[in-house]
Amino acid sequence: MQTDLHLFAAAILLPLAGAVVAGLGGRLMGDTLAKAVTLLCMGAATVCGIGALWGGWTSGFGPYAVPLADWVNAGGFHATWTLRFDTLSVTMSAMVLCVSLLVHCYSVGYMSHETMPVYRFFAYLSLFTFAMLMLVSSSDLIQLFFGWEGVGLASYLLIGYWYDRPAATAAAIKAFVVNRVADLFFIVGIGLIYVLFHSVRYDEIFAAVPQAAGAFYTLFGHSFPMLEVICFLLFIGAMGKSAQLFLHTWLPDAMEGPTPVSALIHAATMVTAGVFLMARMSPLLEVAPNTRLFIIFIGATTCFFAATVGMVQPDIKRTIAYSTCSQLGYMFAAVGVGAYQVAIFHLTTHAFFKALLFLGAGSVIHAMHDEQNMFRMGGLWKKLPLTYGVMWIGSLALAGVFPFAGYWSKDAILNALWAADGRMSHYAWMLGVITAFLTAFYSWRLLFLVFHRAPADVQKRDAAHESPLFMSVPLVLLAIGAVVSGLVLAPYYIGAQQSAFWQGSIFNAPGNTIMETFEQVPGVVALLPSLVALVGIALAFLFYIASPGLPEALARSCGPVYRFLLNKWYFDELYEHIFVKPYAAIARFLWKDGEEGAVEGLPRDLVRATASGAVDAVRLQTGSIALYAFTMLAGLVVVLTVALCG
Amino acid sequence: MNAMSVNWILALPEITLALAGLVILVFGVLQRPGKGIGACTVLSIAAFVGCAVLVALSPDGAAYAGTFVNDSFARFMKILVLLGGLVALLLTVSYRTDERAPLPFETAVLILFSTVGAMIMASSANLMTLFVGLELSSLSIYILAALERDDVLSSEAGLKYFVLGSLASGLLLYGMSLVYGYAGTMEYSGLIAAIQQTTALPVGLMVGLVFLVVGLCFKLSVVPFHMWTPDVYQGAPTPVTAYMAGAPKFATFALLLRVMSGPFGAMAPRWQILIETLSILSMVYGALAAIPQTNIKRLMAYSSIGHMGYALMGLAAASTNGVRATLVYLAAYLVMNAGVFAVITAMRRKGREVTSLADLSGLGRTDPGLAAALAVFMFSMVGAPPLAGFFGKLMVFAAAWQSGLYVLVGIGALSSVIGAYYYLRVVKVMYFDASAERLDQPARSLVFVSGSMGLATVFFVLALGPLMALARQAALALGG
């Protein structure tokens, strides 16, 4: 057992070691050595992580605590660096490590055309991984928040990696700022947890939930159930990290970063943090039914919204980015009905096929020399056979076609939504099914546009070449994962062996039987998602292969709808008007009127007044004795008046 | 003790000093023309020192039918006056260094007689004594100001001071006559009784008081009765300016404090606003008008106008604490003011006096010692801790605050900020401007005065305890 814990600690800390060595020493040791160091560290960490998972599976997951160091010890507040070893943290860590290792490996090939040294990139990647591992292995909320912020920082650094591109730096700032907004709610939630439980440690919080169930929180004369408020705040934090509706705007822009970063953000680190937080906080969420209704609503709506936008995007990476947004919506909907295991299951399978899709897209972009517009591609399937193949596998998994990974997890979510049998969950089910159709449609739209349609630029098509080994090996490995992970993992995550597997690391309240009942749905309901997916594929074939003029005609006839979707429901424009412009106006006011006007101007005017006052004061001193005498007498009159009337 | 009796012993210091003055005058006449100044000055210094010892030893009591009083307040003020006079004499010793005729020996004698007048003012217990002392002091200074007869500025200074001073004396006399008319007496003790007996204060008495205050404020160069100050300060020979900025001011303050807290103490609520107004006017005008000045003597004239405003703050507080604060302030002012004038006297190039601010350029490099001393005085005048000026300002501000004069304190703080500009400009000119031509090596007496005053300014804090005890005693003597 002790070995497993040591392996686990090594798996968490090795990426940090890689990041520090490569980041601080990269300038001295050179790119090649830095790449080797980070790859080695990641490789070793992945082996340790899988070893820990295997050890945990054979000899029990605990939960155990792995104390590392003391951190904050102030008055009644105590926080330590302690790793939590339970099913949730170990499986998440193993998944993060696997994907991250493959992304590291892929990056070696992808970044080979860079003219600048890239040790910085690899150090950031490792730092990103470490932060996410810290987040998932945390044993208290403070450590979790540390990882949470670390992920935010690393994403900022990576999205803005090409700092000489204005769009990239703007996207990085946007990602950081939007996340800060959500983090504010999150940290207030943590504060309220401390107020209620006098602790930030999971064990102590979860143990005290039953006693705290009746607590109320009074704000502006209204009373709210304390736990609902806390869960709501935590969910807002999760919305920011996981790019749910209203806080999603940073995710598509984050595509400005190098493609491996997108793969990492979308598959393993960053956006999955929100879903993980919800699963981790399941004991709290179980007693906050109203918040969970809200979660269903946001999840389902995001799911649908992102899919509609993804349908019309011309940019290959943005299409996949909206797909992520949409899939995260599924996961949150599952969380909302209490099926946390299903959400984590979909998170895991999604990690494989979304990483695959992004890396495949990266391979296409690499081959086309940084061309990202799908309408300028086409006919690439002969030149990029391997990429073509894995993209098919990824799309099949995403669309949820049997027996690919997505089929198992997505169907489980939709079944759970149906089985939960509430008004809100039926709303979510309906949108989920529509989204399944849309997902299939935009996935094949991508495939057809990129690989099949007549090439927009024949010369460019002919110049394209398949990616080097460093890039193709991760693609193949991920493709295997996208095929089999659903089939293999389903029994453990959501099937017959689920309780033996999770060992209580995810909590379902006694009344919450969704995990037993979600498969008992009518046959037609269970089949519907697969059916609509096939219809979506067929429609994409009709639109982009059979009669290529149709999409344009449709776009013309439904102009407003098309523009609405193309402009992403005008969220960016809306925020521009509601937040950015007033904020800029306030900032400008404070700068021009407040700072330059009052803060600098007041002293300047005072100085001017003093100087002119001095000149006037001296002007009285003419030297004329008559004037002096007169002044004295006038002064006498004034003084006399003051004395007699004052 | 019988108040009506002639009590010679109480006035012994004044009598001694006056007799010494007559002796020195005879001695000076016997010297060859133009040669007596050195010996006369030394003799006068000796007389001052002796007189100071007598003052310190003199007993309490009233004399000359109640017109003369000696108490700890009088002793405190007389010591200040004597010190001020002493410094002026020290500056006189080595004043003339070029080929022009030296100052006449009467300079020392006149300073001596003026000091006798100032001491009598400090001891006055009757409006008549007040006037006699004041006139003795003033008439001497009129002559002193015009001492350099072949210098236009000096003659102009003397004439202006005389004309305006006469006007002020007239106002003072008129005020006294009004007071006498309404109160029926000129004795302070009688005035106290008269004012305490009346329920409704006659307007005439108030008018008389205002005239009295105006007459004294002229001597203090308080705005708006200050107009003579810059011209006279600039025109008069520097040692005379140093004297005018010291001893007569202390004596006039002694009068003002004595009259206002003694006979008119019961009317404090009525005259507080008056003093407050004068204080504010002086502080603000002094700070503002000094800014464009290019002549250091003129600059010091405005500086002294401002300082008198701060000192008045203590009087405006109308409390024992206030009087004590004013006394401490005056002591600090004496030290730093004497030091500045010692440095100004030392400003010579090829034997000739220079008084422009630009002449100080680069003094920090050409004469670091003198520059350091002047910098210390300037910082002290700003009120930077832990120098002498800081404690003076602190105490008057505190006293005014305790009496609830928040507006006064606020304006005082503001005007010290403005004042800091021109004081620190002197420092800037000395240390950061390109060096002007080197100044002459200063005479030893000037090095002594500026050095000792510099040390006194820096280590003022060490003497603060005893000084405050003395000032408190003096203030209590006045209030009691």
Contacts between the chains, C-beta under 8 A, distances in Angstrom:
chain1	res1	chain2	res2	distance
A	610	B	288	6.9
A	610	B	291	7.2
A	610	B	418	5.8
A	610	B	421	7.8
A	611	B	291	6.9
A	613	B	288	4.9
A	614	B	288	4.6
A	614	B	289	6.3
A	614	B	290	7.8
A	614	B	291	3.7
A	614	B	292	5.4
A	615	B	292	6.0
A	617	B	285	5.9
A	617	B	288	4.4
A	617	B	289	4.0
A	618	B	289	5.2
A	618	B	292	5.3
A	618	B	293	7.7
A	620	B	227	7.7
A	621	B	227	7.1
A	621	B	230	5.9
A	621	B	231	7.8
A	621	B	289	7.2
A	623	B	231	6.3
A	625	B	159	7.9
A	625	B	160	5.4
A	625	B	163	5.9
A	625	B	164	7.0
A	627	B	227	7.5
A	628	B	160	7.2
A	628	B	164	5.9
A	628	B	227	3.7
A	628	B	228	6.2
A	629	B	163	7.4
A	629	B	164	6.2
A	629	B	167	5.7
A	631	B	224	5.6
A	631	B	227	5.3
A	632	B	164	6.9
A	632	B	167	6.5
A	632	B	168	7.3
A	632	B	214	7.8
A	632	B	218	7.1
A	632	B	224	6.8
A	632	B	225	5.2
A	632	B	227	6.8
A	634	B	224	7.1
A	635	B	214	7.5
A	635	B	223	7.6
A	635	B	224	3.2
A	635	B	225	5.9
A	636	B	171	6.8
A	636	B	210	7.6
A	636	B	211	7.5
A	636	B	214	5.2
A	638	B	224	7.2
A	639	B	210	6.0
A	639	B	213	7.5
A	639	B	214	6.3
A	639	B	274	6.3
A	639	B	277	7.1
A	639	B	278	7.1
A	640	B	207	6.7
A	640	B	210	5.0
A	642	B	273	6.3
A	642	B	274	5.8
A	642	B	277	5.4
A	643	B	206	6.2
A	643	B	209	7.6
A	643	B	210	4.9
A	643	B	270	7.1
A	643	B	271	6.7
A	643	B	273	7.3
A	643	B	274	4.6
A	644	B	203	6.9
A	644	B	206	6.3
A	644	B	207	7.5
A	644	B	210	7.9
A	646	B	273	4.2
A	646	B	274	7.2
A	646	B	277	7.7
